[in-house]
Amino acid sequence: MMKLLKRSIILLAIVILTGCGQQGTQGEEPTIQVKLVDGQINKINIEEYVAGVVAGEMKKGWLKNAYAAQAIIARTFTLKRLEENGNNTISARHEEAQAYRPENISSEIREAVKMTRGEVATYQDKYIQGWFHSSAGGQTTSAKVGLAYKEAEPPYVQSVESPDDAAPRDIQNWQVSIGREEIAVALEKAGERMTQIKDIKVLKRDSTGRIIQIAVIHDQGSKELQGAEFRTLIGPDKLKSTLIKSIEKSGDKFIFTGSGYGHGVGMSQWGAYKLAKEGKTPEEIVNYYFKDVKIVKKWD
């Protein structure tokens, strides 16, 4: 009886969060709980949370339409995550969900959130996975490659040319040196014990140039990893993307040369910035990066 009651409560929460689950149906703005970094929980309206996410995920001084496109994606990401979790609590940690920086909210961000109020991206009446990243390095990729996504490739994810030329130079082209010992320690997280890294070989790339499969050769044998998994183990802020052009040995280090920042799936933020400068609307920006999605207004 208790299990049945608990299940009913979860289903009711999902129905409320999805605006009664029907495309085009407008309901009331949800109130959600945000678990802050210090463990405290704030109960706020979702639009206020979205403003904090846009402020945390995008730079100051950007065009309103870029902020607004991010608002649509952030709102969609949030509702999709809450639906999957079966509750109305989301983490403020960017590693677990999205960056949340309410102290950075500007008047431009508030206006951008207001102009897209209630708007979400859907595919066949369901929220899409609202994936975004800093820069695609000129071309977005699939979820399988960029995120090592385990499920079937979502039909709305597509590889498109991304106008990322406005990104800073250290994002357009970067180089990072990583020690052999650091790589060995990182791979221990994947259950591979070793004492010496001998070489790193790229086994397979996708059409965008991103690494699909990589092999780390060591004194005990070799370890094959997906490119996205390798990047996560090394650290996604250190190894900025899997769009790696070359890997060279230099003494006790490996030098990685690449471009872009992030997993490369979905909306590129620097691409959105450029499209906004070209006069594209927030909805046009989202539809540029995601195939056959519909922008639906869930509440007034």
N, C-alpha and C positions, 0 to 999 in steps of 0.2 A: 504493500500500500504506500509506504514512504517513498519507494523507488518510483512508483507511478506518479506521485505528487511532485517529486523533484523533476521528473522528466516533463511534466506539464508546465511547471514554472519556467524551465529553460526554453521550451517551445514558445511560451507566451512572450518571453523576453525577445526572442528572435523575431517574432511577428511584429512586435512594437518597433524594433530597430530597423526593420526592413520596410516600414511604411505600409504594413499589411501585405507586403510581398507582391503587389501587382504593379507592373510598369505603368507609369503615368499617374498612379494614385498618389494624391498628396495627403500627407498626414501631419502630425505635429512634430516639431523639432525635438529629437531625443535629448535626454540628459544622460551624460555618461560619467564614469569615474576614471580619473587619471591617477595612476600610481606614480608619484614623484620619485626622483632619484633617492631621496632620503627616507623613502618608505611611506610617507604620508599619502593619503588619498584625498584628492579634490573632486568634488561633485560639481560639474559645470555643464552648460549647454554645449552641444557638439560644435556649433559655429565658433564659440570662443576657443575651443580646443583647436580647431582647424586654423584659426588665426595664429595661435602659438606655434603650430607646426610649420606653417609657411614662414614665420619669422625665424624658426630654427633651421629650416632646410634651404632657405634662399638668402642671398646676400642683400645688404642694404642698397637702396638707390636703384633697384631694378624697375622695369616698366610694369605698370599695373596689370596688363594682360598676361604677363609671365607669372606674376603672383597669382592671378585668378586661375590660370591653367593648373598651377600647383595646388590651389585650393580644391579644385574639382577632383584631382588625383588623390589628395590627402583625405578628403571626405570619403571617397570611394574605398580607399585603403582601410580606413578606420571601420567603416560599416562591414566590410568583408571580414576583417579580423575579428570583430565582435561577434559576427554571425558564426564564424568557425569556432570561436572560443565558447559560445553558448552563454555569454554573460555580457555585462556592460562596463567592464574594466579593461583599460589599456595602459601599457607601460609608457612612461615618458623617456625611457632609455632608447636611443636611436638603434642600439644593437638588437633590441627586442621588438621595436615597432618603428616609430618615427621620432626625429629630434623635436623636442618641445621647448621653446624659449619664449614664454609670454612677455618677458622683460624687453624683448627686441621688437615687439609689435609697433609698427608705425601707422600713421594715418593712411598711407597708400595701401598698406596690407589690409587694414580694416575695410577700406573701400573695395578692394579686390575680392575679399571674402563676401562682402555684402552683395556685390554685383553677380556673384554666382551662387548665392544663398540656396541651399537645398539641392544643388546640382551634383549628380553622380554619373559615372560612366557604367553602362550595362551592356551585356551581350546576352541575347536571348532571355531577357527579363531577369538576369542575375548580375550581381556586382562583379566587375572584373577584378583581377589581381592588379592593384594600382601600383605597378612597379615603376620606379624612377631612379635616376642616377645623375651624377654631376655632368659628365661629358662622355659621349659615345665614341669620341675620337674620329668622327666622320661617318660612322655607320653603326646602327643598332644591331643586336643579335637576338638569337632565340633564348628562351628560358632554359632549355636543356644545356646550352653552351655557357651562357652567362651566369646562371645560378645553380648549375648541376641539378636542375629541377627533376624530381623523381617521377612525377605524374605525367600524363599525356600533355604534349605541347598545346597550350591554349590557342584556339583558332584565331583569336584577336591579336596575338603577338606576331609582329612582323619585323623583318629587317629592312630598314629604310635609311636613305642618306640623311645624315643629321648635320645641320649647319653649325658646327661647333668651333668655327674659326675665331669667335670672340672670346673663347676661353683663355685664361692666362697661359703664358708660354710654358710654365712648369707643369701644366696639365696637357697641353697639346703635344709636348715632347718632354719626356723625363728619363732619368737614369738613376738607378738605385743600386748600391753595393751591399750585398748581404753575405755575412760570413758563413763558412762551411759548418761551424759549430752551431750557429743560430738556426740554420736549416735543419740540422740533425735533431736539435731540441724540439723544433716545431713539428717534425715528422713523428716524434715520439707520441704526439697527441693522436696520431692516426694508427698507433700500435706498432710502429716500425722502429725497432731498436738497432742502433748502428754506432760505430765509433768514428768512422771517416767517410765523408762524402767525396766521391771521386769525380763524378760528372753529372750533368743534368741535360737530358735530351728531350726535345719536342717531338712527340710521336705523331700528332695529328692537329691540324688547324681547320677552322671553318672558313667560309668564303670571305669573312670580314678580316681574317688574319688572326683571330683570337685562338688561343691554345685550347684545344678540346682535351687532349691527353698528353701527359708529361711523364717522363721516367727519371727517377732519382737513383743514380747508380752509386752503390756504396760497398764497403769492404765485405759485407755479408751477402750481397746480391743486388737486387734492385727493387724499387717500389714504384708502381704505376699509379698515377692519380689523375683525376679530372682537373683541368686547368683551374676551374672555379674553386675546387676543394683545396688545391695547392695554395692559391691566393689567400683563402680564408685561414689556413694554417699558419702561413707566414705573417699575415696581418694585412687586412684590406686597406689600411691607411698607408702602410709601408710599400706594398706592392699594389700600386694604384689601379691596375686593371690586368686582364689577361691578354690585352692587345699588345703582346710583347714581340718586338721585332727581332731581338737577338739576346742570347745568353752567353756571356764569355767568362772564362776562368781567368782570374788575376790573383796569383799567390794563394792565400787562404780564403779568398772571397770569390763570389760570382757577381758579375755586373749585368743587371737586367736593363735593357733599353726598350721603352715602349711609349704609348700615348693613350690619352683618355683617363678618366677617373670614375671608377664604379663598375658595376656588373654589365652595363651596356644594354639592359633589357628595358623596354618600355620608353618612357619619356626622358629625354636628355634635358637637363635644366639649362645648360648653356645653349642648347638648340632651341629651347622654348624662348630663351632671352632673345636670340636672333630673330626668330619668327615673330615675336612681339614687336621688335623694331621694324619689321617689314609690314606691320599693320594687321597681322593675323589676330582673330578673336581667340579668347580662351578655348572655346569649343573647337575651333578649327585646329588649334595647336594639339589638343588631346586627340582629335580624329586623325591628325597627321601621323602620330606615333602608334595609334592602336587601330586595327583594321575592323571595319563594320560594327563599331560600337555606337550606342545611342546615349546621348546626354539627356538624362531624365531629371525632372525637378520633383523631389520627394516631399518638400514642405515649402510653404511660403515664407 
